[in-house]
Amino acid sequence: MLKDKVAVVTGGTRGIGYAIVKKYLENGAKVVLFGSRPETVEKAVQSLKAENAEWEVSGASPDLGNAKAVAEEIGKVKEKYGRLDILVNNAGVSDSTLLADYQDGQFEKVMELNLLGVYHTIQPAASVMKEQGGGCIINISSMVSRFGQPGGVAYPTSKFAVNGLTISLARELGPDQIRVNAVAPGVTKTDMVAALPDEVIQPLLNTIPLRRIGEPEDIANACLFLASDLASYVSGAVLSVDGATLV
């Protein structure tokens, strides 16, 4: 579905991001994964190559809060492959701090990665895509961008903002044949969720009509669809992948 497409996936070293990278590789894409640390990037790349030595995957670890560093890495992708077809903004940080407990700079730190980090990758990537005649941008939002959450207000605020950025840029970049969409996962079996005890998991399941927690592959499948030609007329969407969670 993505044969010979070139993709960049941020936060691609584990969890949902790693599943997206793997799904794209399985479908013929060439992928550059971004991670926060060189050692985790290298570990992820080697793990993927161990699964299939023919997969074309590499990595980088730019500071997503540094616009210049991000633009340089996007430039390297363009220099290496001559194009950039798909950008997935998956990197982010969650938060559960109560309003009264926020410390100086803590709110801003969440916003820096979850929102500014997305903006910093989109700006240079969109420039490459415009020059080549089109592309696809997918931003990972969250179920809480629709429903909020009781605590950690910085996180849903950042994801509300990602939705707004997604919808607005779909309108702005559409004439350049750049599609911009978001995926809003519900509760997903990342390392953190997998470690939760049954007494925490069971009440969560009661809020999900499909009666299961999402798998990273569920999110990756949505990202595969949005990146493929099957979604060639889909832009400005925020796709919920949450099992119809009831809040």
Backbone as a ProteinNet text record, in pm:
[ID]
protein_1_A
[PRIMARY]
MLKDKVAVVTGGTRGIGYAIVKKYLENGAKVVLFGSRPETVEKAVQSLKAENAEWEVSGASPDLGNAKAVAEEIGKVKEKYGRLDILVNNAGVSDSTLLADYQDGQFEKVMELNLLGVYHTIQPAASVMKEQGGGCIINISSMVSRFGQPGGVAYPTSKFAVNGLTISLARELGPDQIRVNAVAPGVTKTDMVAALPDEVIQPLLNTIPLRRIGEPEDIANACLFLASDLASYVSGAVLSVDGATLV
[TERTIARY]
80.4	0	83.3	209.7	297.2	427	422.9	544.8	623.7	750.9	847.9	816.5	718.4	693.7	801.4	832.6	930.3	855.6	879	805.2	899.6	859.5	923.8	819.7	858.8	769.6	840.5	785.5	845.5	796.5	877.2	841.1	829.1	919.1	907.3	984.1	1035.6	1121.3	1046	920.7	846.6	697.4	618.7	474.6	406.6	317	239	329.9	429.6	519.6	594.3	643.4	714.8	622	497	399.5	371.2	365.4	343.4	461.2	582.1	702	700.7	674.8	674	566.5	448	337.8	372.9	436.8	477.2	583.3	680.1	783.9	723.7	629.7	563.5	490.3	452.5	377	461.8	594.9	682.7	741.9	717.4	771.9	917.1	986.4	1118.7	1097.6	1146.4	1110.4	1232.7	1225.1	1321.1	1245.4	1284.6	1217	1295.8	1224.8	1284.7	1257.9	1359.4	1343.8	1417.2	1396.5	1452.8	1600.1	1647.4	1785.6	1849.7	1976.6	2043.6	2041	2056.3	2064.2	1930.1	1818.6	1688.8	1655.7	1699.9	1681.4	1756.3	1880.7	1962.4	1903.6	1855.6	1795.6	1672.4	1589.2	1468.5	1502.7	1597.5	1637.5	1692.4	1777.7	1836.5	1731.1	1633.6	1525.1	1442.2	1415.5	1337.3	1416.2	1543.8	1627.1	1644.9	1639.7	1648.8	1525.2	1411.2	1288.5	1292.5	1348.8	1356.6	1472.9	1578.1	1699.9	1679.2	1572.7	1548.5	1472.4	1417.5	1347.7	1446.1	1406.9	1491.6	1447.5	1518.1	1482.3	1608.5	1599.5	1709.3	1648.6	1733.4	1680.2	1762.2	1702.9	1768.6	1707	1775.4	1726.5	1734.7	1668.3	1668.7	1583	1616.7	1534.6	1414.1	1295.1	1177.1	1137.7	1193.7	1170.6	1260.9	1354.4	1450.6	1418.5	1355.6	1307.8	1421.3	1536.3	1648.8	1697.9	1710.1	1758	1661.9	1532.9	1432.8	1438.8	1447.5	1453.9	1576.7	1687	1809	1788.7	1720.5	1698.1	1599.7	1496.5	1403.9	1479.2	1570.8	1653.3	1739.2	1789.6	1871.1	1788.5	1663.3	1574.2	1552.8	1527.2	1508	1635	1750.6	1877.8	1903.5	1867.3	1893.5	1798.6	1669.7	1569.5	1512	1536	1483	1339.9	1277.4	1137.5	1098.4	980.7	921.8	771.3	716.6	575.9	484	535.3	449.9	523	453.8	505.1	402.4	446.2	359.4	416.5	340.7	380.6	322	400.8	355.8	419.4	535.2	605.5	519.3	519	442.1	466.3	413.4	426	290.1	253.2	126	146.6	36	45.4	-81.1	-68.2	-184.6	-180.7	-97.1	-79.8	-207.5	-246.6	-361.4	-322.7	-418.8	-394.3	-313.3	-350.2	-284	-139.7	-106.2	26.8	126	81.4	174.3	287.8	409.6	526.8	561.7	644.1	684	743.5	692.1	745.9	691.5	617.6	570.3	463.7	369	265.6	330.1	424.4	491.2	570.2	626.6	705.2	617.2	497.1	403.5	364.6	334.5	295	409.6	532.3	647.5	661.3	649.3	664.5	537.7	423.2	299.9	245.2	278.2	227	339	435.4	544.4	626.9	645.9	719.5	651.5	518.3	440.8	458.8	446.2	464.4	604.1	704.4	843.2	871.7	804.4	825.6	742.3	621.1	531.8	585.5	640.3	680.1	782.7	893.6	988.3	936.8	860.8	808.6	710.4	624.5	526.9	596.3	709	784.7	834.8	885.6	932	814.5	704	587.4	528.7	525.9	474.2	559.6	690.2	783.1	766	734.1	724.7	583.2	487.7	351.9	253.5	285.5	188.7	252.2	169.1	217.2	106.7	142.1	45.4	105.2	30.7	72	-32.6	12.6	-77	-28.2	-115.8	-83	-155.5	-82.7	-145.6	-201.4	-333	-405.2	-438	-556.9	-596.7	-747.1	-800.8	-940.5	-972.3	-876.1	-902.7	-912.3	-875.7	-896.2	-1044.5	-1126.6	-1272	-1340.8	-1288.8	-1360	-1293.3	-1166.2	-1093.4	-1057.4	-996	-962.8	-955.6	-980.1	-982.4	-842.6	-768.1	-629.5	-537.7	-418.9	-323.9	-375.1	-428.2	-496.3	-405.3	-275.2	-184.1	-196.8	-220.4	-224.8	-345.6	-469.3	-581.4	-577.8	-524.5	-512.1	-422.6	-310.4	-218.1	-281.9	-363.5	-425	-543.5	-618.3	-717.6	-648.6	-532.7	-458.1	-410.2	-368.6	-326	-442.7	-562	-679.4	-703.1	-693.2	-713.7	-609	-485.4	-376.3	-402.1	-447.2	-473.6	-580.5	-692.7	-805.2	-770.5	-701.5	-665.8	-564.3	-462.8	-361.8	-416.6	-517.1	-580.3	-639.5	-695.9	-752.1	-641.3	-538.7	-431.6	-347.9	-317.5	-224.9	-294	-425.7	-499.6	-470.9	-466	-436	-299.5	-209.7	-78.5	-80.3	-200.6	-218.2	-152	-150.9	-100.4	-220.6	-240.3	-349.8	-300.9	-383.9	-348	-463.3	-433	-533.2	-474.6	-562.8	-518.3	-585.5	-519.3	-574.7	-582.1	-699.4	-719.9	-739.6	-631.9	-644.4	-718	-783.5	-835.5	-730.8	-776.2	-683.6	-615.6	-483.6	-406.5	-299.9	-275.2	-184.8	-38.9	2.6	143.9	206.6	334.7	402.3	336.8	299.6	240.4	105.7	21.4	-112.1	-102.3	-10.4	5.1	44.3	106.2	151.5	43.9	-71.3	-177.4	-239.8	-276.4	-339.6	-482.9	-537	-672.2	-777.3	-759.1	-859.6	-868.1	-764.2	-767.4	-819.4	-780.6	-818.3	-968.5	-1026.9	-1167.7	-1262.8	-1249.1	-1336.3	-1317.6	-1195.6	-1170.9	-1247.9	-1245.3	-1314.9	-1464.2	-1518.4	-1661.9	-1703.2	-1606.2	-1637.9	-1618.6	-1573.6	-1542.9	-1641.5	-1733.4	-1831.3	-1770.2	-1653.9	-1590.4	-1525.6	-1525.1	-1479.4	-1335.9	-1251	-1108.1	-1031.1	-908.9	-818.9	-753.9	-730.8	-670	-526.7	-485	-347.6	-276.3	-144.7	-71.8	-97.7	-116.8	-142.3	-274.8	-371.9	-498.1	-473.9	-387.9	-355.5	-271.9	-179	-95	-178.8	-282.3	-368.6	-440.5	-485.1	-550.3	-452.1	-328.9	-225.9	-187.3	-194.3	-168.8	-277.2	-401.1	-511.8	-497.3	-473	-466.4	-347.7	-241.4	-123.4	-135.7	-230	-241	-332	-333.2	-419.8	-567.1	-597.2	-736.4	-798.4	-713.6	-761.1	-729.2	-722.7	-679.7	-773.1	-897.6	-991.5	-1027.7	-943.4	-965.4	-863	-911.3	-822.5	-902.5	-835.6	-902.1	-982.4	-959.2	-1033.1	-956	-1031	-974.1	-1040.6	-968.9	-1024.3	-1010.6	-1123.2	-1122.3	-1097.8	-999.5	-971	-972.1	-1094.8	-1108.6	-1215	-1261.5	-1361.9	-1493.8	-1521.6	-1644.9	-1653.3	-1538.8	-1530.8	-1637.6	-1700	-1802	-1738.6	-1749	-1687.5	-1795
-122.8	0	127.3	115.9	234.1	211.6	131.5	92.5	214.9	219.3	323	461.4	470.5	597.7	620	747	783.2	846	792.5	838.4	875	975.1	1008.7	987.5	914.8	889.4	934.3	1034	1078.2	989.3	978.8	890.5	746.4	706.8	577.6	464.1	483.3	380.9	275.5	303.1	205.6	232.3	141.2	160.3	184	281.3	311.9	352.3	435.3	481	367.6	274.7	158.5	74	57.7	-19.9	46.1	179	251.6	231.3	245.7	224.9	85.7	-14.9	-153.2	-173.5	-119.2	-133.3	-69.2	45.8	113.4	33.5	-21.8	-103.4	-228.1	-289.7	-409.2	-379	-253.4	-213.3	-139	-155.3	-110.9	27	95.1	229.6	224.9	333.9	358	454.8	419.3	494.6	546.4	673.4	732.2	758.5	690.7	709.3	807.8	896.9	992.2	945.1	957.4	926	1028.1	1022.5	1124.7	1102.8	976	946.5	856.1	881.1	800.3	651.2	614.4	472	400.8	467.5	404.3	399.3	499	498.7	381.3	364.5	255.4	119.3	106.5	-20.2	-52.8	46.2	24.4	-13	57.8	29.8	-111.8	-150.2	-285.2	-392.8	-365.1	-460.9	-482.3	-376	-385.4	-457.9	-426	-492.9	-641	-675.7	-817.1	-893.5	-824.8	-887.9	-907.6	-808.7	-818.3	-732.4	-798.1	-727.1	-641.3	-667.5	-591.9	-461.1	-445.6	-320.5	-204.5	-94.9	24.1	118.4	112.6	191.7	250.1	374	441.3	532.8	602.1	683.6	807.5	896.8	1020.2	1063.3	1152.6	1195	1346.4	1422	1568.2	1608.6	1719.4	1778.1	1843.1	1786.9	1837.7	1978.1	2021	2157.4	2259	2210.5	2295.5	2295.1	2401.8	2407.5	2387.9	2445.6	2436.1	2292.2	2223.7	2085.8	1994.6	2017.2	1935.6	1960.6	2088.4	2122.7	2059.5	2053.9	1993	1843.8	1774.8	1631.3	1605.1	1687.8	1674.3	1698.3	1795.2	1822.7	1703.7	1631.7	1513.1	1402.8	1390.8	1292.7	1328.3	1456.5	1504	1480.7	1507.7	1490.4	1343.7	1254.6	1111.8	1049	1081.4	1013.1	1099.3	1229.3	1317.2	1358.7	1308.1	1340.5	1302.3	1343.1	1301.7	1294.2	1173.5	1152.7	1155	1107.6	1089.1	1138.3	1215.9	1256.6	1215.1	1137.6	1101.2	1162.7	1251.5	1314.6	1235.8	1141.9	1056.7	1092.4	1155.7	1185.7	1273.1	1242.9	1323.1	1276.2	1352.7	1319.3	1337.3	1243.8	1254.4	1328.7	1356.8	1431.1	1408	1396	1376.9	1469.9	1571.8	1663.5	1745.4	1757.9	1842.6	1989.3	2071.4	2212.4	2280.5	2256.7	2324.2	2278	2163.7	2105.3	2135.2	2203	2234.8	2323.2	2289.6	2368.5	2459	2559.2	2652.2	2576.5	2603.4	2545	2408.4	2345	2208.6	2205.6	2297.9	2308.2	2336	2428.9	2467.7	2351.7	2266.1	2152.6	2055.6	2030.4	1943.4	2004.3	2132.7	2200.9	2205.1	2216.3	2225.5	2099.8	1983.3	1860.6	1826.7	1832.1	1784.5	1877.1	2004.3	2098.5	2160.6	2224.7	2287.7	2184.2	2065.5	1960.5	1919.7	1919	1888.1	1998.4	2121.3	2235.7	2237.8	2207.8	2213.3	2110	1996.1	1897.7	1930.1	1979	2005.4	2115	2220.7	2334.9	2296	2231	2192.9	2078.8	1986	1874.2	1923.5	2017.7	2072	2143.8	2206.8	2275.1	2175.1	2060.6	1955.9	1900.2	1874.2	1816.5	1910.5	2039.1	2137.4	2138.5	2132.4	2135.4	2013.6	1898.2	1774.7	1749.7	1832.4	1820	1746.8	1727.2	1665.7	1580.6	1536	1452.4	1430.2	1367.3	1328.9	1352.8	1422.7	1448.4	1389.4	1311.1	1249.4	1286.7	1345.9	1384.4	1292	1240.6	1155.2	1243.4	1242.4	1319.9	1226.4	1235.3	1150.1	1158.9	1053.2	1052.4	1171.9	1213.1	1321.8	1457.6	1463.2	1587.7	1612.7	1507.8	1520.8	1530.7	1458.2	1444.5	1513.9	1556.3	1608.9	1497	1534.5	1435.5	1505.4	1431.9	1491.8	1505.4	1602.6	1621	1621.9	1682.3	1688.2	1769.7	1887.3	1968.6	2004.2	2004.7	2037.7	1938	1810.1	1707.4	1723	1725	1745	1880.1	1981.3	2112.6	2102.8	2032.2	2018.2	1939.8	1840.2	1757.5	1828.5	1909.5	1997	2085.4	2137.6	2225.4	2149.8	2026.1	1944.5	1924.6	1902.9	1889.4	2017	2130.8	2258.2	2283	2251	2263.6	2173.6	2051	1954	2005.3	2045.9	2089	2215.8	2308.3	2433.8	2411.9	2328.9	2305.4	2222.6	2139.8	2067.8	2166.8	2275.6	2378.8	2458.9	2492.5	2575.3	2499.6	2372.6	2297.9	2214.1	2205.6	2128.3	2166.4	2296.5	2335.2	2286.9	2253.3	2198.5	2045.5	1988.4	1842.3	1774.6	1845.4	1788.9	1760.2	1633.6	1595.2	1596.9	1648.4	1656.1	1597.3	1492.8	1426.3	1395.3	1357.4	1316.1	1184	1109	986.9	1008.4	980.3	1000.8	866	806.5	676.1	686.2	576.1	560.3	490.4	419.5	346.2	237.9	242.6	153.2	81.8	-43.5	-128.4	-92.7	20.5	56.2	-9.9	8.3	-51.6	-8.1	119.7	171.8	106.7	95.3	37.4	-112.8	-180.3	-324.3	-359.6	-265.8	-291.1	-264.8	-214.1	-183	-310.9	-311.1	-429.8	-447.3	-567.8	-599.2	-507	-466.6	-381.8	-243.5	-206.5	-80.6	-104.7	-216.8	-248.4	-273	-348	-386.3	-266.6	-165.8	-48.7	21.3	19.1	77.7	1.5	-131.7	-213.5	-187.7	-154.4	-127.4	-1.1	84.8	207.3	190.2	69.9	45.5	-57.3	-16.7	-111.4	-234.1	-222.2	-338.6	-431.2	-386.8	-468	-518.3	-435.2	-464.6	-334.1	-338.6	-224.6	-229.2	-114.7	-109.6	-159.4	-213.6	-255.6	-148.5	-132.6	-38.4	-61.1	-187.6	-217.8	-157.6	-144.3	-80.6	63.7	132.9	271.1	272.8	178	169.9	143.5	60.3	32.4	158.5	240.4	366.7	458.7	460.9	544.6	491.9	360.9	302.9	347.5	336.9	380.1	526.2	613.1	756.2	792.5	713.8	742	686	594.8	524.4	598.1	549.9	606.7	580	484.3	460	582.6	668.9	789.2	915	901.9	1013.9	1134.5	1113.8	1225.8	1254.1	1207.7	1230.4	1330.5	1445.2	1546.3	1629.8	1671	1748.6	1663.9	1531.9	1441.6	1416.2	1398.7	1349.8	1214.8	1108.9	972.9	912.2	884.2	820.2	670.2	619.1	476.4	436.3	421.8	405.3	304.4	221.5	123	181.6	305.9	378.9	402.1	436.1	455.2	552.5	515.8	597.3	669.4	798.2	874.6	947.3
0	0	0	40.8	46.3	-30.6	-133.1	-204.4	-250.6	-208.1	-244.7	-187.9	-98.6	-30.9	75.5	101.8	205.3	322.1	441.4	559.4	672.6	749.7	877	986.1	1091	1204.4	1331.3	1400.1	1526.1	1639.9	1743.5	1854.1	1807.1	1717.5	1652.2	1716.5	1836.4	1896.1	1976.1	2012.1	2092.6	2082.3	2136.6	2146.5	2013	2011.1	1891.9	1776.5	1805	1699.3	1633.4	1712.7	1659.2	1573	1617.5	1540.4	1406	1404.2	1279.4	1184.6	1237.6	1155.8	1093.7	1174.9	1126.7	1020.4	1043.8	948.5	814.4	820.5	696.6	621.9	695.6	632.8	568.1	637.3	583.8	452.8	436.5	318.4	215.1	225.3	118.6	131.4	242.9	260.5	306.5	283.9	340.2	455.4	574.2	694.1	768.3	807.7	900.8	1029.3	1137.4	1265.7	1351.5	1416.3	1508.7	1651.4	1736.9	1878.2	1961.6	2091	2179.1	2210.9	2199.9	2234.8	2129.1	2096	1993.5	2024	2152.3	2185	2164	2194.3	2172.4	2023.2	1949.5	1804.1	1742.2	1780.4	1725.4	1762.1	1884.4	1928.6	1844.5	1819.2	1740.3	1596.8	1538.3	1399.9	1387.8	1480.8	1475.8	1496.7	1583.1	1606.6	1480.6	1409.6	1285.6	1176.4	1165.9	1065.4	1096.4	1224.3	1262	1215.9	1210.3	1161.4	1010.7	940.4	794.5	746.3	705	664.7	540.1	465.4	343.1	367.4	487.3	517.3	516.4	452.7	448.5	560.1	671.9	788.4	850.8	891.1	959.5	1065.5	1141.3	1249.2	1275.9	1354.5	1396.5	1529.3	1599.4	1731.2	1747.9	1661.1	1678.7	1797.9	1859.6	1965.4	1898.5	1918.6	1850.2	1896.7	2007.2	2052.8	1984.6	1905.2	1835.7	1686.5	1640.2	1501.8	1401.7	1429.1	1336.1	1325.2	1439.3	1440	1363.8	1381.7	1312.9	1162.8	1123.4	981	914.9	988.9	934.6	908.2	999.5	980.9	867.7	856.8	743.9	613.2	616	497.7	459	558.6	530.7	464.2	506.7	444.1	297.9	271.7	134.6	51.7	113	42.6	8.8	100.1	80.7	-20.4	-9.3	-90.8	-203.4	-196.7	-299.7	-278.5	-169.5	-144.9	-1.9	39.3	166.4	143.1	148	115.1	236	351.3	468	592.7	673	804.9	908.8	1007.3	1119.5	1246.7	1307	1433.3	1549.4	1600.6	1710	1843.4	1842.8	1968.4	2058	2185.7	2280	2422.2	2515.2	2656.7	2722.3	2809.4	2880.4	3012.6	3079.5	3205.5	3286.5	3417.3	3505.1	3626	3620.1	3733.2	3757.3	3883	3916.5	3903.4	3870.5	3842.7	3952.8	4077.9	4189.8	4209.7	4149.4	4171.2	4059.7	3955.1	3845.8	3896.1	3854.2	3887.1	3768.9	3794.8	3689.1	3570.7	3453.7	3331.6	3296.3	3387.2	3362.3	3251.8	3257.9	3154.6	3019.3	3019.6	2894.7	2834.8	2919	2869.4	2791.1	2841.4	2770.7	2636.8	2637.8	2515.2	2413.9	2464.5	2374.7	2289.4	2351	2275.1	2197.2	2264.2	2202.9	2095	2101.6	2002	1919.7	1986.2	1910.8	1835	1894.3	1825.3	1695.4	1697.2	1576.6	1473	1517.3	1427	1365.8	1448.8	1401.6	1292.9	1295.1	1188.8	1065.7	1089.3	976	885.9	943.1	859.9	752.1	787.8	681.9	595.7	653.8	575	469.5	507.8	413.4	298.2	327.6	223.3	118.9	165.8	75	-5.3	64	-2.1	-106.6	-76.2	-172.3	-298.4	-279.3	-392.2	-483.1	-423.1	-501.9	-554.5	-511.1	-563.4	-476.4	-348.3	-258.2	-151.3	-57.9	51.8	152.8	261.2	364.2	501.8	587.6	725.5	818.5	915	1013.5	1153.1	1232.2	1368.9	1466.6	1563.8	1664.9	1775.3	1783.9	1885.2	2001.7	2056	2167.5	2189	2245.4	2287.4	2377.6	2460.5	2555	2486.2	2357.4	2283.4	2260.6	2274.8	2261.1	2395.8	2495.5	2621.4	2740.2	2722.6	2837.3	2933.4	3045.4	3148	3283.5	3391.8	3525.4	3585.6	3540.6	3584.5	3465	3482.8	3372.4	3256.8	3287	3185.7	3068.1	3086.2	2976.5	2861.9	2896	2791.7	2699	2751.6	2660.2	2590.9	2657.7	2593.4	2470.5	2484.8	2372	2258.4	2291.2	2187.6	2121.3	2198.2	2136.5	2032.5	2068.6	1978.1	1854.6	1871.8	1757.2	1660.2	1713.6	1626.8	1547	1614.5	1546.1	1439.5	1471.1	1374.3	1253.7	1279.9	1173.4	1077.3	1132.5	1049.2	971.7	1036.5	970.4	858.8	884.9	782.6	666.8	692.5	581.9	482.3	533.7	446.7	377.3	453.1	396.5	293.9	323.4	238.6	131.2	138.4	39.9	-104.8	-136.9	-275.1	-324.4	-230.5	-267	-268.5	-259.7	-262.2	-142.4	-30.6	95.2	184.9	215.6	304.9	449.6	540	681.3	762.9	837.9	921	1058.9	1149.6	1283.2	1319.8	1404.8	1462.9	1613.9	1670.9	1814.8	1882.8	1935.6	2001.8	2134.5	2168.8	2303.3	2389.4	2491.9	2578	2494.5	2490.4	2403.5	2486	2452	2530.8	2504.8	2555.5	2559.1	2681.7	2701.4	2817.2	2947.7	2955.5	3078.2	3106.4	3005.4	3023.7	3050	2982.2	2999.6	3143.1	3212.3	3349.6	3454.6	3411.4	3506.7	3562.2	3691.6	3751.1	3701.2	3717.3	3670.5	3730.2	3855.3	3919.5	3855.6	3783.7	3708	3566.2	3507.5	3369.6	3356.1	3448.8	3435	3426.3	3512.8	3496.9	3362.7	3309.8	3178.1	3070.4	3078.4	2979.3	2978.7	3094.7	3104.5	3029.5	2997.9	2923.4	2772.7	2730.9	2590.1	2534.5	2448.4	2395.4	2329.2	2267.3	2206.3	2309.7	2435.6	2548.5	2536.4	2477.8	2480.5	2470.8	2519.1	2506	2368.4	2310.6	2178.6	2179.1	2065.3	2044.5	1961.3	1978.8	1893.2	1745	1705.8	1564.8	1517.4	1608.2	1570	1524.7	1595.1	1559.9	1431.9	1420.9	1301.2	1176.7	1189.5	1075.1	1027.9	1122.3	1086.6	1014.5	1063.2	1000.1	862.6	844.6	712.5	614.6	655.7	570.4	530.7	628.7	600.5	511.6	518.3	436.7	295.8	274.7	147.2	49.4	-73.8	-176.5	-148.7	-59.7	-22.5	43.9	102	170.2	89.9	-41	-125.3	-120.2	-73.8	-63.6	81.8	173.3	316.5	366.8	412.3	470.4	570.2	676.2	779.7	876.3	876.8	964.3	1093.2	1202.2	1327.8	1352.3	1319.8	1322.3	1461.3	1524.5	1655.6	1639.4	1713.6	1715.6	1862.4	1915.8	2060.9	2100.4	2004.3	2037.6	2079.4	2036.8	2074	2224.4	2282.6	2428.3	2477.9	2587.5	2652.2	2769.8	2776.3	2886.1	2964.2
[MASK]
+++++++++++++++++++++++++++++++++++++++++++++++++++++++++++++++++++++++++++++++++++++++++++++++++++++++++++++++++++++++++++++++++++++++++++++++++++++++++++++++++++++++++++++++++++++++++++++++++++++++++++++++++++++++++++++++++++++++++++++++++++++++

